[in-house]
Amino acid sequence: MNREGYEPRYRELEKKLKVVLPNAKVIGGVGRPSSFEVYVNGQNVFSKLQVGSFPDQIEMTKVIIDFIKTKQLKEVGKVKPGCTIM
């Protein structure tokens, strides 16, 4: 996984998830250009292609934990500033 330097962002999210979900299996891979997609148990919980920015890592972690607990998907409201797809 290293499309356009996205690997550090993936590793940052992985690290935050492992702190609160130490047994989580976190997998990354290279996909479509400009994409940063997050899936939990096959369900897409975040799409950079749809939102236009990377997720805020702390909020993304909260959304994932909440999704695992409740099976209800909440929108990631915070995104990283300065990353816009035109």
N, C-alpha and C positions, 0 to 999 in steps of 0.2 A: 504494500500500500504506500504509494508516494506520488499520487497524481497532483501536480502543481504545488507540491510542498504541503499537502494536507495531512501528511502523517503526523506531524507534531500536534495538530488539532485533535486527531483521532487518539493519540497517546494521552493527551491531556484529559479527554473525556473518559478514556479507559481507566486512568489513574483515579479520577474522582469516583467513578462507579465502584471500583474495587475497594475503596475505603468503606463505603456503606453497604456494598454487596460483595463481600470477599469471595463467595463461591460462584459468582456470575461468570459465565463463559462469554468473553468479549472477543469478537472476531472482526477484523478489518480486511478490506480488499479494494482493489482498484476497480472503479466502475466507469460510468459515463463521465466524460469531461465536464468539469465545473460542478460535479455533484458531491454532496456530502449528505448521505442518507443514513438515518438511524432507524433500525428495526429492533423490536423486542418480540421474541417468539414469533417471528414472521410478520408482525404487524408494523407498518411504517408509522413511526411516531414523530419523525422530523424529516423534512426535505428542503435542502438548500435551494434546489431548483424551483420549488414553489414559493419559498419565503424570500429568496434573494440575498440571504446573508447566512453566516455561520451562527449556530445557537450560542447563547451564553451558557458556558459549561455548568455553572452551578444550577441555573434554572433547568437545564436539560436533564441533569441528574435528578432533580426533584420531580420533574414530569415523568421520568422513567420509573422511579420508585412508586409514585402515585399510581401509574398505569399498572404496574405489577400487583399492587395491593387491591385496587378497585376495579380493574379492567375498563376504566373510563379514561379516555384519552383527552387530555387538556392541551390546548394550544400553547406553544412556547412563545411567550410575549416578549421576552428580552432576546435581542440578538447582538452580536458583536458590532460595535460601531465601525464605520469606515469600510465595510465590505458590501458593495452593491454590484449586482449583475446588471449590465445594460444590454 
